[in-house]
Amino acid sequence: MNRQFLRFGILLLCFPGLLWGAAVDRYDVAWTSPGHDSSASMPLGNGDIGLNLWVEEGGDLLFYISKTDAWSENARLLKVGRLRVALSPNPFAKGEPFRQVLKLGEGEIEIEAGPAPTSTLVRVWVDANHPVIRIEAESKQEFQMRAELETWRTAARELSGKEADSAYGMEGGPEPVLSYPDTVVPNLPDRIVWFHRNEHSIWPLTMKLQGLEAVAGKLSDPLLNRTFGGLVEGDGFKTVNATTLTSAAAGRRHQLAVHVLTSQTPTADDWLAQLEKQRQTTDAESLARAREQHLHWWREFWDRSWIRAEGTPEAETVTRGYTLQRFIAACAGRGAFPIKFNGSIFTVDAREPGETYDADYRRWGGPYWFQNTRLIYWPMLASGDFDLMAPLFRMYHDALPLANMRTPIYFGHEGAFFPETMYSWGAYANTNYGWSRAGKPVSQVDNTYIHYYWQGGIELTAMMLDYYDYTHDESFARQTLLPFAESVIQFYDRHYPRDAGGKILFMPAGALETWHEAVNPMPEIAGLSAVLPRLAGLPAASGEQKAAWKSFASKLPPIPVAGSNGEQVLAAAQQLIGPIRNSENPELYAVFPYHLYGVGKPSLPLARRTFDQRRVKGTGGWYPDAILAACLGLADTAALFTAKNFSSVNHGSRFPAFWGPNFDWVPDQDNGSVALIALESMLLQTDGRRIFVLPAWPSGWDVNFKLHAPGNTTVEGIYRHGRVEQLDVRPAARKADVTLISKQ
């Protein structure tokens, strides 16, 4: 017994993630009955390839396949395909024992079904390190396995009515919005191969419409010839027809692999050759070795950080929601493009009032809304999920050349701005830009909600600065942060006039989407006030850059404030013009995301008064009140809103963390992400080198946590029964920077 205990202790010392790995199993999702359709699916993924998997009652195992870069001709993010797997004898027969478990620690779904002792075990996983899906089945009795590709994009058809919204940006244009068919490769003896290839593209039309035709030749079309699809194979399998593969003989164990590829190639044959080469490379590694490395990735992921709150039902709900939301982000966060706020890669067959659509449908379509997308990425800093942030930074880095070329065409000066709603390559969504251009300047954007909404570039600069502070990645600072920041700051410096006192006059401007016209709005002033001193302090910045940024910072107008009930509060702008159009509180951008006010900072009462008197109050979806309450040290309010977000139920989905649709679509990535940011901020906040521990933690919740802080720092602690029982800061030298804020 002592020897076993010692061995276990050594394992924990060598592999501390084992302890949390065991803890994360508590939040596995287990079902004891099959589902009815894709709304009863579980998510799974490797960061780029995603599955929605379910088992039909009395039927088969099915899953949709998604990929982060499966962009269609119309810039819709499509499903790659759907696969049906049938077993004979069928363990999923109606009334037989059934258990399906999403095993978070292993990154897999395990299904055991059928009568004992001849039940069948099925394991499905998406290899964390290779572009392949694995389906393994075994039983004590012999059985056969059959896989069938199910296609629904079989012919070109027009998307009309509400379904056209899933091609957001193209509806109402001069040409019909079409969905094009997939191709299934015929006459293959031992595999299924299919693909969707973009023989058309909205890119040329978009560039011409938006006055960018002259610079299009310096860029490449990101949609044309983009091809995505897959290959299904298995040892001992043969084709029945082009879409069906079956085991040649019954056996006690069968395995299938689904290889998935997206690539832009001159011809379809070139894509097929790439797919075959990818298959050979993947298959060259043994399944045992691939699985070992897969499990290793997930162990390391769960060991990066954790939050395990206990002590009340609300705390347990919060821990479960936090764990599942972080898992969903990991399943979709390492691909070629950022996570879509409106469904990620886990959309399913859709139900809208009076209508049903296929799984390619999502409200708000393919463009990225920065105000929504940002919320997915802010919590990745404290969780240490830095690899998941790379796709967001890469998309904007790749869109920077277009942004730099657009500004002189639109405004006659240098710099870069980024639309609030943009296609992945940086152009406006066409509907927002406006189809009718007669008599309008090229710079006019018809959608007044976003006409002056460019401040996302400032916020992304702030996020990049945080990323650098956390990682000290000098290469990132030189190659991504500095070029991006220089262009964004240059835009603001050149674009706006100076007032009589020499200060920047942000006019014409807007305050987010809420006031379409404003003078000196808070988000711009707070954002630039926050990022300019930090940029000027970057070691990688040149002396010329530092001087320019310091000079520009000196020209910023003061933070807008206003009187309210005899006391000052933060204001949305120096002057607001016209009616209220949306439900944001721009004045609180000074608290989040720009952190000019908060715990440990001057004027905290001013910020708290502003929060108390905010115009719009609530939580759910992208509402940030849970985050704001945490940043202001309002523990009980932050806990209440965070628990509400993680308690929300979407009755149309079986999986408990498929929130929504809220303002967007299912699964809504903002609802869970807001709660992640809030929960982390309740435990840990930073200000320069200072680290505040438990700045907004409710005394009635116990917690075991590990989070990240700037300077490659981790903070690990246990708070129980109102007392801090353990606090471990690494590196140890950083412990001097910690301020403990608790209710001891």
C-alpha positions in Angstrom: 0.0 0.0 0.0 2.8 2.4 0.9 4.6 1.5 -2.3 1.5 2.3 -4.3 1.0 5.6 -2.5 4.6 6.5 -3.2 4.3 5.6 -6.8 1.1 7.7 -7.1 2.9 10.7 -5.4 5.7 10.4 -7.9 3.3 10.4 -10.8 1.6 13.6 -9.5 5.0 15.3 -9.1 6.0 14.4 -12.6 2.6 14.8 -14.2 0.5 17.3 -12.1 -2.1 17.3 -14.9 -3.2 13.9 -13.8 -4.9 15.4 -10.8 -6.9 17.8 -12.8 -7.4 15.2 -15.5 -9.2 13.1 -12.9 -11.2 16.2 -11.8 -12.2 17.1 -15.4 -13.9 13.7 -15.7 -16.5 14.9 -13.3 -17.8 17.1 -16.0 -18.0 14.5 -18.8 -21.4 14.6 -20.5 -23.1 11.2 -20.4 -26.4 10.2 -22.1 -28.2 6.9 -21.5 -30.5 7.1 -24.5 -29.9 7.8 -28.2 -31.1 11.1 -29.8 -33.6 11.9 -32.6 -31.6 14.1 -34.9 -28.6 16.5 -35.1 -30.0 18.7 -32.4 -29.1 15.8 -30.0 -25.4 15.9 -31.1 -22.2 16.1 -29.0 -19.3 18.3 -30.2 -15.8 16.9 -30.8 -12.8 18.3 -32.5 -9.0 18.7 -32.8 -8.9 22.5 -33.2 -9.5 22.5 -36.9 -11.8 19.5 -37.7 -15.1 19.3 -35.8 -17.8 16.8 -35.4 -21.4 16.9 -34.3 -22.1 13.3 -33.4 -25.3 11.5 -32.4 -26.9 8.1 -32.4 -30.4 7.6 -33.8 -32.7 5.5 -31.7 -32.9 2.1 -33.3 -30.6 3.3 -36.0 -27.1 4.3 -36.7 -24.2 6.5 -35.6 -24.0 9.8 -37.5 -21.8 12.8 -37.5 -21.4 16.1 -39.4 -17.9 17.0 -40.3 -16.8 20.6 -40.1 -13.6 22.5 -40.8 -12.5 26.0 -39.9 -11.6 26.9 -43.5 -14.4 25.3 -45.5 -15.4 28.6 -47.1 -17.9 28.4 -50.0 -18.1 30.5 -53.1 -20.3 32.9 -51.1 -18.0 33.0 -48.1 -20.4 30.7 -46.1 -18.6 28.3 -43.7 -20.0 25.0 -44.8 -20.1 21.5 -43.4 -17.6 19.2 -45.1 -20.0 16.3 -45.1 -22.1 13.9 -43.1 -21.2 10.2 -42.4 -23.6 7.4 -41.3 -22.0 4.4 -39.6 -24.1 1.2 -39.3 -23.2 -1.9 -37.3 -24.7 -5.4 -37.8 -26.0 -6.8 -35.5 -27.1 -3.4 -34.5 -26.3 -2.6 -30.8 -28.4 0.6 -31.1 -31.6 -1.4 -31.5 -34.5 0.2 -29.6 -34.7 -0.7 -26.0 -31.2 -2.1 -25.7 -28.7 -0.7 -23.1 -27.0 2.4 -24.2 -24.4 4.9 -22.8 -22.7 7.7 -24.7 -20.0 9.7 -23.0 -18.1 12.8 -24.0 -14.7 12.1 -22.3 -13.2 15.6 -21.9 -9.9 14.4 -20.6 -9.3 12.2 -23.5 -10.9 14.3 -26.2 -13.1 11.5 -27.4 -16.7 10.2 -27.5 -17.2 6.6 -26.2 -20.4 4.7 -26.8 -21.3 1.3 -25.3 -24.5 -0.3 -26.5 -26.3 -3.6 -26.8 -27.0 -6.4 -24.4 -24.2 -7.8 -22.1 -22.0 -9.7 -22.5 -21.9 -9.0 -26.2 -22.2 -5.2 -26.0 -20.3 -3.1 -28.6 -17.9 -0.4 -27.7 -17.4 2.5 -30.2 -14.8 5.2 -29.7 -14.6 8.3 -31.9 -11.8 10.8 -31.7 -10.4 13.5 -33.9 -6.6 13.3 -33.8 -5.2 16.3 -31.9 -2.1 16.3 -34.1 -3.2 15.0 -37.5 -6.1 15.9 -39.9 -8.0 12.6 -39.4 -11.1 11.3 -37.6 -10.9 7.8 -36.1 -13.8 5.5 -35.5 -13.0 2.3 -33.6 -15.5 -0.4 -32.7 -15.1 -3.7 -30.9 -17.3 -6.4 -29.5 -17.0 -10.0 -28.1 -19.2 -11.1 -31.0 -18.4 -10.7 -34.6 -20.1 -7.9 -36.5 -19.9 -5.9 -39.6 -19.4 -2.2 -40.1 -20.8 0.0 -42.9 -20.1 3.7 -43.6 -22.2 5.8 -45.9 -21.5 9.3 -47.1 -24.8 11.3 -47.0 -24.8 14.3 -49.3 -27.4 17.1 -49.4 -25.6 19.6 -51.7 -26.5 17.6 -54.8 -27.4 20.3 -57.3 -27.1 24.1 -57.6 -30.0 25.9 -56.0 -30.9 29.4 -55.0 -30.9 30.4 -51.4 -33.9 32.6 -50.9 -35.9 34.2 -48.1 -34.4 33.8 -44.7 -32.0 31.1 -45.8 -30.2 33.7 -47.8 -29.2 35.3 -44.5 -26.7 32.5 -44.1 -24.8 34.1 -47.0 -24.9 37.4 -45.1 -23.5 40.2 -47.2 -24.8 38.8 -50.5 -28.5 39.0 -50.0 -30.2 41.7 -52.0 -27.4 41.8 -54.5 -27.5 41.9 -58.3 -27.1 38.2 -58.7 -29.0 35.2 -57.1 -27.2 33.6 -54.1 -26.6 30.0 -55.1 -25.5 26.9 -53.2 -23.4 24.6 -55.4 -23.1 20.8 -55.4 -20.4 18.5 -54.0 -18.6 16.0 -56.1 -18.3 12.3 -55.2 -15.4 10.5 -56.9 -16.7 7.3 -58.6 -15.2 3.9 -59.2 -12.9 3.6 -56.2 -12.5 0.1 -54.9 -11.6 0.7 -51.2 -12.5 4.2 -50.2 -15.0 7.0 -50.4 -13.7 10.4 -51.6 -15.7 13.5 -52.0 -15.1 17.3 -52.2 -16.7 20.7 -52.6 -14.8 22.9 -55.0 -15.4 26.6 -55.5 -15.6 27.2 -59.3 -17.1 30.6 -58.5 -16.2 33.4 -56.0 -17.8 36.6 -54.7 -14.3 38.1 -54.2 -14.1 39.9 -57.6 -17.6 41.3 -57.3 -16.9 42.4 -53.7 -13.6 44.2 -54.6 -15.2 46.0 -57.5 -18.3 47.0 -55.5 -16.2 48.4 -52.7 -13.9 50.5 -54.9 -10.9 48.2 -54.6 -10.7 46.8 -58.1 -7.5 48.8 -58.7 -5.6 46.9 -55.9 -7.2 43.5 -56.5 -4.3 42.5 -58.8 -1.9 42.8 -55.8 -3.9 40.3 -53.8 -5.2 36.8 -54.4 -8.8 35.5 -54.3 -9.2 33.5 -51.1 -12.3 31.6 -52.3 -11.7 30.6 -55.9 -10.6 27.0 -56.3 -10.8 26.5 -52.5 -11.5 22.8 -52.3 -12.6 20.8 -49.1 -13.6 17.3 -48.6 -12.6 13.9 -47.3 -11.5 10.3 -47.7 -13.0 7.4 -45.8 -10.9 4.2 -45.6 -10.4 1.2 -43.4 -8.4 -2.0 -43.4 -10.5 -4.8 -44.8 -13.1 -2.5 -46.2 -14.4 -2.3 -49.8 -16.8 -0.1 -51.6 -20.4 -1.0 -52.3 -20.8 2.1 -54.4 -19.3 5.6 -54.6 -20.8 6.7 -51.3 -20.8 3.4 -49.3 -18.0 1.4 -47.7 -18.4 -1.9 -45.9 -16.2 -4.4 -44.1 -15.4 -7.3 -46.3 -16.0 -9.8 -43.5 -17.4 -9.9 -40.0 -15.0 -9.4 -37.2 -14.7 -8.5 -33.5 -12.9 -5.2 -34.3 -13.2 -2.6 -37.1 -11.6 0.7 -37.6 -12.3 3.6 -40.0 -10.4 6.7 -40.7 -11.7 9.9 -42.3 -9.0 12.1 -43.7 -10.1 15.8 -44.2 -8.4 18.4 -46.3 -8.9 22.0 -47.4 -6.6 23.5 -50.1 -6.7 26.0 -53.0 -5.3 24.1 -56.0 -5.3 24.8 -59.7 -7.3 21.7 -60.4 -9.4 19.1 -58.6 -6.8 16.5 -59.5 -4.2 18.5 -57.7 -6.4 18.5 -54.6 -6.9 14.7 -54.9 -3.1 14.2 -55.1 -2.7 16.4 -52.0 -5.3 14.4 -50.1 -3.6 11.1 -51.0 -0.2 12.4 -49.9 -1.8 13.6 -46.6 -3.4 10.2 -46.1 -0.1 8.4 -46.6 1.7 10.7 -44.2 -1.0 10.2 -41.5 -1.2 6.5 -42.0 2.6 6.2 -41.7 2.4 6.6 -37.9 1.0 3.7 -36.0 -2.5 4.1 -34.5 -1.1 3.4 -31.0 1.5 6.1 -31.3 -1.0 8.6 -32.7 -3.4 7.9 -29.9 -0.7 8.3 -27.3 0.2 11.7 -28.7 -3.5 12.6 -28.9 -4.0 11.9 -25.2 -0.8 13.8 -24.4 -2.1 16.9 -26.1 -5.3 16.8 -24.1 -3.5 16.2 -20.8 -1.3 19.2 -21.5 -4.3 21.3 -22.4 -6.2 20.5 -19.2 -3.0 21.1 -17.2 -2.5 24.6 -18.6 -5.2 26.1 -16.3 -8.3 25.2 -14.5 -11.1 26.6 -12.3 -12.9 24.3 -10.0 -15.5 26.1 -7.9 -17.5 24.2 -5.3 -19.6 24.8 -2.2 -22.9 25.8 -3.7 -25.1 24.5 -6.6 -24.3 27.7 -8.5 -20.5 27.2 -8.1 -20.9 23.6 -9.4 -22.9 24.9 -12.4 -20.2 27.5 -13.1 -17.4 25.0 -13.1 -19.3 22.7 -15.4 -20.1 25.5 -17.8 -16.5 26.9 -17.7 -15.1 23.4 -18.4 -17.4 22.7 -21.3 -17.0 26.1 -22.9 -13.2 25.9 -22.8 -13.5 22.4 -24.4 -15.6 23.7 -27.2 -13.1 26.5 -27.9 -10.2 23.9 -27.9 -12.1 21.8 -30.4 -12.3 24.7 -32.9 -9.5 27.1 -32.0 -6.4 25.9 -33.8 -7.5 26.0 -37.4 -6.8 28.3 -40.3 -9.4 30.9 -39.3 -10.8 32.3 -36.0 -13.8 30.7 -34.2 -17.1 31.9 -35.5 -19.2 33.6 -32.8 -22.4 32.4 -34.4 -22.1 28.7 -34.1 -18.4 28.0 -34.3 -18.0 24.8 -36.4 -20.8 23.1 -34.5 -24.0 24.2 -36.3 -26.6 21.6 -37.0 -29.8 21.3 -39.0 -31.6 24.5 -38.3 -35.1 25.4 -37.2 -36.4 28.9 -37.7 -40.0 29.9 -37.2 -41.9 28.1 -39.9 -38.8 26.9 -41.7 -36.1 24.2 -41.4 -32.7 24.5 -43.1 -29.6 22.2 -43.4 -26.6 22.4 -41.2 -24.9 25.0 -43.5 -27.3 27.6 -42.2 -26.4 30.1 -39.5 -27.8 33.5 -38.7 -25.4 36.4 -39.7 -23.6 34.1 -42.1 -19.8 34.0 -42.7 -18.5 37.5 -41.9 -16.8 38.2 -38.6 -18.3 40.7 -36.2 -15.3 42.0 -34.1 -17.4 43.0 -31.1 -18.6 39.4 -30.9 -15.4 37.6 -31.9 -13.2 39.4 -29.4 -15.1 37.9 -26.5 -14.0 34.4 -27.5 -10.4 35.4 -27.4 -10.0 37.5 -24.3 -10.3 34.6 -21.8 -7.5 32.6 -23.6 -4.9 34.8 -22.0 -5.6 33.8 -18.4 -6.2 30.2 -19.4 -2.8 30.0 -21.1 -4.4 28.9 -24.4 -2.1 31.1 -26.5 -2.0 28.6 -29.4 -5.8 29.1 -29.8 -5.3 32.9 -30.3 -3.0 32.5 -33.3 -5.9 32.2 -35.9 -7.4 35.5 -34.9 -4.1 37.4 -35.1 -3.2 35.7 -38.3 -6.5 36.7 -40.0 -6.0 40.4 -39.2 -2.3 40.2 -40.1 -3.2 38.7 -43.5 -5.9 41.4 -44.0 -3.5 44.2 -43.2 -2.2 44.8 -46.8 -5.8 45.2 -48.0 -6.5 47.6 -45.1 -3.4 49.7 -45.8 -4.3 49.9 -49.5 -8.0 50.8 -48.9 -7.4 53.8 -46.6 -5.8 56.1 -49.3 -8.6 55.1 -51.7 -11.3 55.9 -49.2 -9.8 58.8 -47.2 -6.7 60.1 -49.0 -4.3 59.3 -46.2 -2.3 56.4 -44.8 -3.1 53.9 -42.1 -5.4 50.9 -41.7 -8.9 50.5 -40.4 -10.9 47.3 -40.1 -14.7 47.1 -40.5 -16.8 45.9 -37.6 -18.3 43.3 -39.9 -15.8 41.9 -42.4 -15.2 38.9 -44.6 -12.1 36.9 -43.6 -9.9 38.8 -46.0 -10.8 42.2 -44.7 -13.6 43.6 -46.9 -16.9 44.8 -45.7 -19.9 42.5 -45.9 -21.4 43.8 -49.2 -24.9 44.3 -47.7 -23.5 46.6 -45.0 -21.3 48.5 -47.5 -24.3 49.0 -49.7 -25.2 47.6 -53.2 -26.5 50.9 -54.6 -23.5 53.2 -55.2 -24.8 55.8 -57.5 -23.7 59.3 -56.4 -22.1 58.0 -53.2 -18.4 58.5 -52.3 -16.5 55.2 -52.1 -16.0 55.7 -48.4 -19.7 55.8 -47.6 -21.0 52.7 -45.8 -24.7 52.4 -46.0 -25.1 50.5 -42.7 -25.0 53.4 -40.2 -24.5 50.9 -37.3 -21.0 50.4 -38.4 -20.2 53.4 -40.6 -17.7 54.8 -38.0 -17.1 51.5 -36.1 -13.4 51.1 -36.6 -12.2 50.9 -33.0 -11.9 47.1 -33.2 -8.4 47.7 -34.5 -7.5 49.5 -31.2 -9.0 46.7 -29.1 -7.1 44.0 -31.1 -3.9 46.0 -30.5 -4.6 45.9 -26.8 -5.1 42.2 -27.0 -1.9 41.7 -28.9 -0.1 43.8 -26.3 -1.5 41.5 -23.6 -0.4 38.5 -25.6 3.1 39.9 -25.7 3.1 40.7 -22.0 2.0 37.2 -21.2 4.4 35.4 -23.5 7.3 37.8 -24.1 7.2 36.5 -27.7 9.6 38.9 -29.4 9.0 37.4 -32.8 5.3 38.1 -32.5 6.0 41.6 -31.4 8.2 42.4 -34.4 6.3 40.5 -37.1 2.6 40.9 -36.0 2.0 43.4 -33.2 4.2 46.3 -34.4 3.2 46.4 -38.1 -0.5 46.1 -37.1 -0.4 48.7 -34.4 1.6 51.1 -36.5 -1.0 51.1 -39.3 -3.9 51.3 -36.9 -2.5 54.2 -34.9 -1.4 56.0 -38.1 -5.0 55.8 -39.3 -6.3 57.6 -36.2 -3.5 60.1 -36.3 -4.1 61.1 -39.9 -7.9 60.7 -40.1 -9.1 63.2 -37.5 -8.7 67.0 -37.2 -7.4 68.9 -34.2 -9.5 71.2 -32.1 -8.6 74.8 -31.2 -6.4 73.5 -28.4 -4.5 71.0 -30.6 -6.3 68.0 -29.3 -7.6 65.2 -31.6 -11.3 65.8 -32.4 -12.9 62.5 -33.1 -15.6 63.8 -35.4 -17.4 62.5 -37.4 -17.5 59.4 -35.2 -19.9 57.0 -33.5 -20.1 55.4 -30.1 -20.1 51.6 -31.0 -23.4 50.7 -32.6 -25.5 52.6 -30.0 -25.0 56.2 -31.1 -24.3 56.4 -34.8 -23.0 59.9 -34.4 -20.9 61.2 -31.6 -18.1 63.6 -30.8 -15.1 62.2 -28.9 -16.5 58.8 -28.1 -15.3 56.9 -25.1 -14.2 53.6 -26.8 -11.7 55.5 -29.1 -10.3 57.8 -26.4 -10.1 55.0 -23.7 -8.6 52.6 -26.2 -5.9 54.9 -27.5 -5.2 56.1 -23.9 -4.6 52.5 -22.9 -2.5 51.2 -25.8 -0.3 54.2 -26.8 1.9 54.2 -23.6 2.3 50.5 -23.8 3.3 50.6 -27.4 5.8 53.3 -26.6 7.3 51.0 -24.0 7.8 48.0 -26.3 11.5 47.0 -26.6 11.1 46.1 -30.2 9.7 49.5 -31.2 12.0 51.9 -32.9 12.9 55.3 -31.3 11.0 57.0 -34.1 7.9 54.9 -33.4 8.1 55.5 -29.6 8.4 59.3 -30.1 5.4 59.4 -32.5 3.2 57.4 -30.2 4.1 59.5 -27.2 3.4 62.7 -29.2 0.0 61.3 -30.4 -0.9 60.3 -26.8 -0.3 63.9 -25.7 -2.9 65.0 -28.2 -5.8 62.8 -27.0 -8.8 64.6 -25.5 -9.7 63.7 -21.8 -11.8 60.8 -20.9 -15.4 61.9 -21.2 -17.4 62.3 -18.0 -20.8 63.7 -17.2 -22.7 64.7 -14.1 -25.4 62.4 -12.8 -27.4 62.8 -9.6 -24.9 65.4 -8.4 -21.9 63.1 -9.0 -19.7 62.4 -12.0 -19.9 59.3 -14.1 -18.1 58.1 -17.2 -19.8 59.2 -20.4 -20.3 57.4 -23.7 -18.9 60.5 -25.5 -18.3 64.2 -25.1 -21.4 64.7 -27.2 -24.0 62.3 -28.4 -26.0 63.0 -31.5 -29.3 61.4 -32.6 -31.3 58.6 -31.2 -30.1 55.5 -29.3 -29.8 52.6 -31.8 -28.5 49.6 -29.8 -28.0 48.3 -26.3 -24.3 48.7 -25.6 -22.9 51.0 -22.9 -19.9 52.6 -24.6 -18.9 54.5 -21.4 -17.9 51.2 -19.8 -15.3 50.4 -22.4 -13.0 52.4 -20.0 -13.4 49.4 -17.6 -13.5 46.6 -20.2 -11.7 46.0 -22.5 -9.3 48.9 -21.7 -9.0 48.6 -17.9 -8.4 52.2 -17.2 -10.6 51.8 -14.2 -11.0 48.8 -11.9 -9.7 47.0 -8.8 -6.5 48.6 -7.5 -6.8 51.6 -9.8 -7.7 55.3 -9.0 -11.3 56.5 -9.3 -12.8 53.1 -8.7 -15.9 54.8 -7.1 -16.4 56.7 -10.3 -16.4 53.5 -12.4 -18.8 51.7 -9.9 -21.2 54.6 -10.1 -21.2 54.4 -13.8 -21.9 50.7 -13.7 -24.7 51.2 -11.2 -26.3 53.8 -13.5 -25.7 52.1 -16.8 -28.4 52.5 -19.3 -28.7 48.8 -20.3 -28.4 46.1 -17.6 -28.4 42.3 -17.9 -26.5 39.3 -19.0 -26.7 36.6 -21.6 -25.2 36.5 -25.1 -22.6 39.2 -25.6 -23.8 41.4 -22.7 -20.6 42.1 -20.7 -22.1 43.0 -17.3 -20.6 39.9 -15.7 -17.1 41.0 -16.8 -17.6 44.6 -15.8 -18.8 43.6 -12.3 -15.8 41.4 -11.9 -13.4 44.1 -13.0 -14.9 46.5 -10.5 -14.6 44.0 -7.6 -18.4 43.5 -7.3 -18.2 39.8 -6.3 -21.8 39.0 -5.7 -23.0 40.6 -8.9 -20.3 39.0 -11.0 -21.1 35.6 -9.5 -24.9 36.1 -10.1 -24.4 37.0 -13.8 -21.8 34.3 -14.4 -24.0 31.6 -12.9 -26.9 32.9 -15.0 -24.9 32.6 -18.3 -23.8 29.1 -17.4 -27.3 28.1 -16.3 -29.0 29.2 -19.5 -30.7 26.4 -21.4 -31.3 26.1 -25.1 -34.2 23.7 -25.3 -33.5 23.0 -28.9 -30.1 21.4 -28.2 -29.3 18.4 -26.0 -25.7 19.3 -25.3 -25.8 21.5 -22.2 -23.2 24.0 -23.4 -24.8 24.7 -26.8 -26.1 28.1 -25.6 -28.2 30.4 -27.7 -29.3 31.5 -30.0 -29.5 34.8 -27.9 -28.6 37.5 -30.4 -26.7 35.3 -32.8 -26.9 31.5 -33.4 -26.5 28.1 -31.8 -24.1 27.3 -30.2 -23.6 31.0 -29.2 -19.9 31.4 -28.4 -20.4 34.8 -26.7 -22.6 33.6 -23.9 -20.0 31.1 -22.5 -17.0 33.3 -23.4 -18.4 36.3 -21.4 -18.8 34.0 -18.4 -15.2 32.7 -18.9 -13.8 36.2 -18.8 -15.8 37.1 -15.8 -14.9 34.0 -13.9 -11.2 34.4 -14.5 -11.4 38.1 -13.5 -13.2 37.2 -10.3 -10.1 35.2 -9.4 -7.2 37.1 -11.0 -6.6 40.6 -12.4 -3.4 42.3 -13.3 -2.2 45.9 -13.7 1.3 46.2 -15.1 3.4 43.9 -12.9 0.7 43.9 -10.1 -1.3 40.7 -9.7 -4.6 40.8 -7.7 -5.8 37.5 -6.4 -9.4 37.0 -5.5 -10.4 40.6 -6.4 -14.1 39.7 -6.9 -14.6 36.2 -5.5 -17.7 35.4 -3.5 -16.9 34.2 0.0 -19.4 31.3 -0.2 -17.7 29.6 -3.1 -14.7 27.4 -2.6 -12.2 27.1 -5.5 -9.1 25.4 -6.7 -7.6 27.2 -9.6 -4.6 27.7 -11.9 -4.4 30.8 -14.1 -1.8 32.7 -16.1 -0.5 36.2 -15.7 1.9 38.4 -17.6 5.5 37.6 -17.6 5.1 33.8 -18.2 3.6 33.6 -14.8 1.2 31.1 -13.3 -0.8 31.5 -10.1 -2.3 28.4 -8.5 -4.4 28.5 -5.4 -6.9 26.9 -3.1 -9.6 29.0 -1.3 -11.8 27.1 1.0 -14.2 28.1 3.8 -13.3 31.8 3.5 -9.6 31.2 3.7 -6.7 31.0 1.3 -5.2 27.5 2.0 -2.6 27.5 -0.8 -1.1 30.0 -3.1 1.7 29.0 -5.5 3.2 31.7 -7.8 5.7 30.7 -10.5 8.3 32.0 -11.0 8.7 32.5 -7.3 10.1 36.1 -7.8 6.6 37.1 -9.0 5.1 36.4 -5.6 6.3 39.9 -4.5 3.9 41.4 -7.1 0.8 39.6 -5.7 -1.9 41.4 -3.7 -4.3 39.1 -2.1 -7.9 40.5 -1.8 -10.0 38.1 0.2 -12.7 38.1 2.9 -10.6 36.4 5.5 
